[in-house]
Amino acid sequence: MSRTLFKNASILDVDAGTLLEERDVLVDEGRISEIGEPRLTVSDANVIDVKGKVLMPGLCDAHVHVIVPINSFLQLTKWSPFYTALRAMPILEGMLMRGFTTVRDAGGADFGLARAVEEKLIPSPRILYSGKAISQTGGHGDMRGVGETEFDSHYYVPSLGRVADGVDAVRLAARDEIRRGASQVKLMVGGGIASYTDPIHFVQFSGEEIRAAVEEAENAGKYVMAHAYTARCIQHAVRNGVRSIEHGNFLDDETAMLMKERNAILVPTLVAYTTMWEEGLEIGMPPELHAKIKYVLDIGSNQLEVARRHGVKMVYGTDLIGPIHRHQSMEFKIRGEVLPAIEVIRSATSYAAELFKMEDQIGRVRAGLRADLLVVDGNPLEDLGLLQDPSKLSMIMKDGDIYRNVM
């Protein structure tokens, strides 16, 4: 792997929320080797002059479904896993070309896809996979309609989740996903949009079942992320040890205070509802599921204000499926209308690294960390729109490898 020297870089310091002017950054063996103030002299490096542009950490998306190129989790279960993997490849490359160098898959991706990425067989962000999300019967991961009784539960059937009922079964499912290398365990603790038999307000899993998964995850040095929309579902999850709350649209003050007390992190996915409401029917979303979107869409971005008021840390997430993956960067715009630009940037960099337990690897431009770096044509602290426009990303680097360079 060749060395790269970035000259004259204005570095985005995500902790301070400022630009550090005129520094040189050396990348060696896939990591940031040295940051010079202001100059480094290296004889055998590929030199990139960043003058007039901003060097910042690669972006993170904490809620993706990389194996879902269609707008139906049910139809996905009819596909070959080989076909599914091939259909995932352009989705992954698209994410990388938007500047996302790390993504956390919230159900569906597995060790095989992550291994292909790690071995650089396909251009992609690194994947922190959950394996299959764990759902109760009739929960958000159970895609059967009311008249269906059987489904193919073989692990290699492409799907969002697996069904487990009772403490022992949930414990076994969590252990199995951890055995398969999952970075975190995913639970469905409330109703959802993409499933047929569970209204949004449904509370799913008993406290004992949730605690069993949490115990297994923590025993392995991992954590549990949980799908939850309503305040009641969020409280149910957090009180039983869940660390990462996905969606959380109906967050209220009481629930936010509980999250802050327990150090739980919120991953809003607001772009999903806007885009699915506008485009879902035309790209094949069943009308009965499309109708469920309105319930969460109407509350808008209120959760961002509630979380900010009580100091709940928020991490960037999108939850897009099918052709609407192309809107991944729109979440910057939605959050930027409510939150300061630096908070939105931190949600996709340093805060995400904390959630992923990867603070010593990603999320900042710092010596010793992985060389996941972007060169942005402009200052995102002043204009978040720069992160929504791939043409403004002059260079994209992951682990020291350059995937885009129009410097």
N, C-alpha and C positions, 0 to 999 in steps of 0.2 A: 504494500500500500504506500503510495507516494505521500510526501508531506505537502501541506498547503500553508502558505503564509498570507494572511489577510493584512494588507497594509492600510494605514490611515482610516481605521474603522471607528465610526461613532457607535459605541456599544450601548444597547438598551439594557440598563441595570433595572431589572424588574423589581428588585427589593426597594431601591431608592426611588424608583419611578422617574428616573432622569436618564439623559444621554451622557455617557462618558466619552469625551472627545479625544480624537487623535491617538488611538492605540493600535498596536500591531498584535495579531493573534496567530499563534502557530498551532497547527493541527498535525499530530503525529500518531500513527497507529490507531486511528479512529477516535482519538481523544484530544481535548484541548490541552496542549502540552505547556504553553507559556503565553502570558499576556504581557506585552512590553509597553512601558509608558515613557516615551511614546514609540520607540523604535526597536526592532529586532533585526539582527543581521544573520541571515541563513543562506547558505550557498546552494543547497540542493533541493529547494522547495518550489512548488508551483505557486507563483505569486499572483494574488488577486487584489487589485487596488479598489478599495471600497469608498474612496474619497467622494463625499457628497451623498452617501447612502448610509443606511443603518444596519448594523449587524445585531441580530437578536436570536434568542433560542428558538428551536423548532417548536411547532404547535402540538398540543395534545387534545384529543377528543375522547372524553371518558364514557361515551355511550354511543356505540355504533353496532350495526349488524352487518358484517362484511359479506356474509354468504347469501344475502337477500336481494337479488336483482329484480324481483317482481313485487307487486303490492299484495301478496297473499302468502302468509305463513302456511296456510293449509295446502295450497298448491305445491309449495316447496317440498312437502313430505312425499310427493309423488316422483320426485326427481332422483336421478342417479347421483351419488356423491361425487363421482368423477366430473359429471357435467356441472354440478354445483360449484366445484372448485374452480373450474375454468371460467364460469360466469363471474366468480368473485374477483378474478384477476384485474379486469379494467376498473372495478370499483376501488380496489386497493391502490392502483396506480393513480387514479383520480384524486384520492385523498392525499397521497404524497405530493402530487403536483399542486395541491392547494396549500402546501406547507405543513401538513400534519405528519410529523415524524414518529409519533406514538399514538396508538389508539387502543382503547379498552373495549373489547367486544362483550356485549351484554347478553349473549345467548346465540349459539350456533357454530361459531368458529371452534376449531379444535387444535390439538397438538400437531397434526399433519400440516395444516395451513401455516401455523406459526413456525414450524420447522422449515418449510419451504422459504419463508421470508428470511429466517435467520441464516439460511444457507445461500441467500441472495439469488435464488432461482427466479424470483419475480420482483419487480420494483414495487415497494410497499412500505408503509409505516411498520414499525415493529408492532406486534399484536400481543396484547395482554388479554388472554382469553379466559372466559368463564366456563367453557365447555357448554353444556346444556343447563339452562336455567331450571331450577327446581320448583315445581308447581304442585299444588294439591289437585285432586280430582275436581274438575269443574273450575279450576283456577285459570289464571291468565296464560299459562303455558299449555293448557289442554285445549287443543284446537277442534275438538269434536263438536258437531252440532247436536241439538237436542235429540235427534232421531238416530244418532250413531252410537254404537256400543263398543266396537272394537277399533283399535288402531295399531299400526305396526310400531312396536316399542323398541325394535332393534336399534342399538346405539348409532349405527352408521346411516340410518335414515336421516336425511337433512331436516332439521327442525330447530325451532327456537328453544324447546325445553323438554323435560322429562317429568313424569308424574310420580310423586311419592306421598303416601299418606301414613301418618303416625310417626312417633318419635324415632323408632328404630329404622323405619324406611328412609326418613329424611337424613338421619345420621349416616346411613349407608350410602345414600346418594351423594352427600357432601364428601364423604371419604373417597368415593369413586372418582368424583371430579378432581379432587386433590391428587389422587393417584395418577390421573391422566395429565397432571401438570398444570392445572388451572391456577392462574395468578390470584384469583379471588373466587368466592362462591356467590352465585346469584340466586336469590329467592324472589318469588312472586308473592307479595303479602297483601295485594289488593286487586280489585278488578281493573280491566284494561280495555283498550279500544280494539285491538286486533284479534280478540278472542270472542267466542259467540255466546257463551252462557253465563258470563259474569259482568253485571253492571259495574260501573266505576266505583260505586260506594261499597262494594263487597269487601269485607275483611277476610283475609285468607291466612291459613295456618294458625295453630294454637301457639301460645307463648312458649310452651314446652318444645314444640317442633322447631320454632325459630331458634331457641337457645341451644338446641342440639346442633344445628348447623353452625351457629356462632362458635360454640365450643370446639368443634372439629376444625374450623378455619383457624381460630386462634392457636390451637395446639400445633398447627402446621406453620405458624408465623404469617398467616394470611388474614383475610377479613371477609365480611359479608356485605354485598351490595343488594339493595331491595327495591323492587318496583312498587311504588306507592304514590297514589294521587292525593287522597284525602287526609285531613289532619288526624283522623282517628287511625287510619292505616299507618301513617308516619309514626305516631306515638307508640303504636303497638310494636313496630319494628325497633325503634330506638330504645324503648324500655327493656327490650330483650337482647340488646347488644349489637344491633346492626350499625355499621359505621358509615355507610354510603347510601343516601336516599336518592333514588332516581325519580325524576319528574317533580313530584311534590307540589303540584299546581295549587292545591287548596291549603297551603301552609298558612297558619294563623299565628298570632302573637304567642299564645300559650305554647304551641308546638315548637315555634322557633326558639323560645327560651329553653325548652327541654333539649333541643338539639344542641344549643350552645353549651348547656350544662354537661352534656354527655360527649362533647367534642365530635358530634356527627357532622358529616359534610353533605351538602345539597348539590345535586347535579340536575339543574333544570334543563329541559329539552324543548324550548318554546318554538323553535323553527319547525319542528315536526308537525305541530297542529295547524299552523298557518299554511304550510305547503300541502299537507294532506287534505285540508279542507278545500283548497283552491284547485288541486289537481287530482285528488284521489280517485274520483269517479271515472275520469277520462283515462286513467292508467290501470283500471281494473279492480279498484277497491270495492268489495261488496257493499251495496247501499245500506244494509243494516248495520255494518260496522262504521261506515262513513258518518252516519247519523250520530254516533256516539262522540264524535270529535267536538260537536258544538258545545257540549257540556263543559269541556276543559278549555276550549278556545275562548269562551265568553269571559272568563276570569282574567284573561290577558296576562300581563306581566306583574300583577300584584305581588306574587311571591318574591320577586326580586327586591321590592321595597321592604317587605316584611323581614326577609332574611338579612338585608343590610342593616335595618334598624336595630336588630338584636345581635349583630356580629356573627351570624352564621356564615361560615366559609362556603363559597360557591365555586364549583369547577365546571368547565366548559363541556357540554354534551349536546348531541343533536338527535339521535334516534331516528335517522332517516332510513327509508327502504326504497327499493325500486328505483325508477328514473329520478326521483327527487333527491337522490344522493348529491346531485349537482349543486344543491342549495346549502351545502354543509357550512360554508363561511357566512351565511346570512345571520347565523346566531350572533355574530359580532354586532351587527346592526341593531338587532332587537334588544340586546343587553345594553348597548351603548346609548340607547334612548333613555335609559333609567340610571345606569351606573357610570362612574368615571371611567375613562378609557383605560387607565392603568389597572383598575380592578378587573376589567374584562380581560386584559392581556394576562394578568396574573392567573386568572381562572384557567387559561389555556397553556400556562407554563409552570410557574413555581407552585401554585396551589395544586395543580394536577400531579406534579411530581410528589408532593406530600401525600396526596391521596393514594397514589400508586406505591408508596414506600420506596421511592426512587430518588429522593432528594440528593443522594450522593452520585447520581448518574445523569439526570436530565433536568431541564427546567430553567437553567441559567447559563449565561456565558461566563464560565469560571474554569480556571485551570484544574485539571483532573477529571472533569466531567466528559461524558460522551460528546463528540463533535456533531451534535444535531443543531444546525445553524441555518438561518435565513438571512439573505441580504435583501432589504426592502428599499424600494425607490421612494424615499420619503420618511417622515416621522410618524409612526402609528400612534404615538402619544397625542398628536395633534389631529390625526385623521385615521380613525379605525377602518375607514373604507379601504385603506391600502391593503388590509388583510383579507378583504373580500374580493380583491381583483388579482387573479393569478399573474396578470401581466406586470404587476408591480413587484412581484417576487423575482428579483434578478438572479438569485442563486438559491438552490435548495440542496442542503447537505445532510446526510444521515450517517452516523458512525464514520465520518471522514470521507465518505463516498459522495461525489457530486452527481446529482440526478437532473439538475437544471442549471444552466449557466448562460445567461445572456448579458453578461457584464461587458 
